[in-house]
Amino acid sequence: MQKIIDNIITLFLGLVLGSFFFFAVQAKAEPPNFDQYKYRNSSTYQPVQEKSNVNTAVDDVIDLILKQGFAGAIIVCLGFWTFRESKLNRATQKENFDKFVAISGECSGHMASVSARLENIEREIELQKMQTQFMKG
C-alpha cells in the first residue's frame, strides 16, 4: 500500500514539475530579430571564440542553467530525481534477478524430482502390462 502511495506522489510531483517546465518554456519571449531592427550590424558582428577546455565547459553549463532561471532549476531537480530513481531501479532490478535465479533453481530441482517420479511410474506401468500379457498368454 505504501509503495502505491509513493508512486502516486511521485507521479503527481512529476506532473507538477513537468507542467511548470512546460509553462516556463512557453512563457519565454522570443528574442528580437536583430537583422530586422538593426540593433547591431550582423555582417561585422563576430562572437569572441574562447578556447574550450573542461573548466570553461563546466562554467558554460553552470551559466546556461543560471540564465534559464526557474526552468534551469527544474532541469537540475529532474536530473537529480532521474539519477536517484535510476539508482533505485538498478538495485531493485538486481534484487529481482537474484530472486528469479533462486526460484529458477528451486523449480529445476522440483522438475527433476517430478521427472524421476514419472519415470518410475512409467516403469511400473510397463511391468504391469508385461505381467497382464504374461498372465493372458
Number of C-alpha atoms within 10 A of each C-alpha: 6 7 8 9 10 11 12 12 12 13 12 12 12 14 12 12 17 16 12 15 18 12 12 16 13 10 9 10 7 7 6 9 9 11 11 8 9 9 10 11 11 10 7 7 8 8 6 6 6 7 7 8 8 8 8 12 12 11 11 12 11 12 12 12 17 13 11 15 12 15 21 18 14 18 17 13 13 15 12 12 14 12 12 11 12 12 12 12 12 11 12 12 12 12 12 12 12 12 12 12 12 12 12 12 12 12 12 12 12 12 12 12 12 12 12 12 12 12 12 12 12 12 12 12 12 12 12 12 12 12 12 11 10 9 8 7 6
